[in-house]
Amino acid sequence: MGILDGKRILVSGVANNRSIAWGIATALHQQGASLAFSCVERNLRKVNKLAKTVSSDLVAVCDVQRDDDIAALFNTVGEAWGRLDGFVHSLAMADVDDLDRGFVETSRHGFALAMDVSVYSLIAMARHARPLMRAAGGGSIATITFLGGERVVPGYNVMGVAKAALNMAVPYLAWSLGGDGIRVNAVAAAPIRTISTSVLGGLDRAFKVMEEHSPLHRNVTKEQVGDTVAFLMSDMSRAITAETVNVDSGIHAMSL
Ligand SMILES: NC(=O)c1ccc[n+]([C@@H]2O[C@H](COP(=O)([O-])OP(=O)(O)OC[C@H]3O[C@@H](n4cnc5c(N)ncnc54)[C@H](O)[C@@H]3O)[C@@H](O)[C@H]2O)c1
């Protein structure tokens, strides 16, 4: 018996087995959920292989910068399942140049790219998830954010501004979709080594700061993020929406 028995959940953002989305997928699978995946074309083969290990053969390509891809993804899920209980948004993108140079040098194109992929995609995908979640009598949406959207994390730059916008998109969506019984929450994860973070400077320093200064004196794993998302996907969190849950050994509470 798992807390997600009978739930059908779409997970976006698996690039490989180090992705936070993969930690989430394995946690959801352990709790009994049936899973579907969306990924970009270049990761399709890898994600198909990973999906099989959690008993899923529902994998669709979706570049979130393309409206047609988003519509096709939710059509595919609708045709396969007829309803959707949960959707996990675990994706983001920024131009590496905008992470390397001073924040004041952020390009117009880089700003638009980070906002489009990392923020607008949640809104567009929630809109397409809505009818399928209505058919399920309600649903749960979760996205993954970072403390750099609340406070300055040197080098996080334009992605910090995108996460700030994402953080506010969550309660606005919660208000917009709450009438349909759809909950929308965010999980703020501590630094975890993935493809995306490999382009950020200062990652080793961040791991050290976590060990020295977080209340729990330890780093966080993608599986720990996954367990929290499993809770948010489950009926155990049925009164929680418009919330950001920090999965970060408590580092968000610290200063100086
Ligand atoms: N790793 C961390 O330290 C950390 C901490 C807090 C929050 N996060 C957030 O977690 C989420 C997942 O990142 P991750 O660290 O697992 O890295 P990751 O590189 O494994 O995942 C990022 C995903 O975004 C996808 N993506 C990028 N552009 C896309 C597009 N146009 N269309 C569809 N998908 C696209 C990539 O293909 C990839 O699957 C991101 O929102 C990230 O900001 C990560």
The ligand as an ORCA input file, in Angstrom:
! r2SCAN-3c Opt
* xyz 0 1
  N      19.849     20.884     -8.895
  C      19.653     21.858     -8.016
  O      20.535     22.197     -7.217
  C      18.324     22.550     -7.962
  C      17.973     23.239     -6.781
  C      16.743     23.878     -6.727
  C      15.887     23.824     -7.820
  N      16.276     23.142     -8.946
  C      15.327     23.091    -10.062
  O      14.988     21.749    -10.309
  C      14.501     21.647    -11.642
  C      15.176     20.457    -12.324
  O      16.562     20.735    -12.532
  P      17.700     19.656    -12.285
  O      18.671     20.263    -11.347
  O      17.106     18.330    -12.011
  O      18.469     19.638    -13.690
  P      18.267     18.755    -15.002
  O      19.212     19.359    -15.993
  O      18.406     17.311    -14.727
  O      16.761     19.075    -15.425
  C      16.402     20.241    -16.125
  C      15.412     19.801    -17.181
  O      14.893     20.944    -17.888
  C      14.641     20.503    -19.192
  N      14.445     21.581    -20.148
  C      15.253     22.625    -20.418
  N      14.721     23.351    -21.443
  C      13.558     22.739    -21.780
  C      12.558     23.000    -22.770
  N      12.643     24.036    -23.605
  N      11.486     22.153    -22.839
  C      11.389     21.104    -22.009
  N      12.292     20.809    -21.064
  C      13.361     21.619    -20.964
  C      15.922     19.704    -19.504
  O      15.766     18.919    -20.666
  C      16.052     18.890    -18.242
  O      15.339     17.683    -18.344
  C      14.784     22.998    -12.300
  O      13.617     23.797    -12.232
  C      15.842     23.573    -11.394
  O      15.903     24.988    -11.451
  C      17.463     22.508     -9.038
*
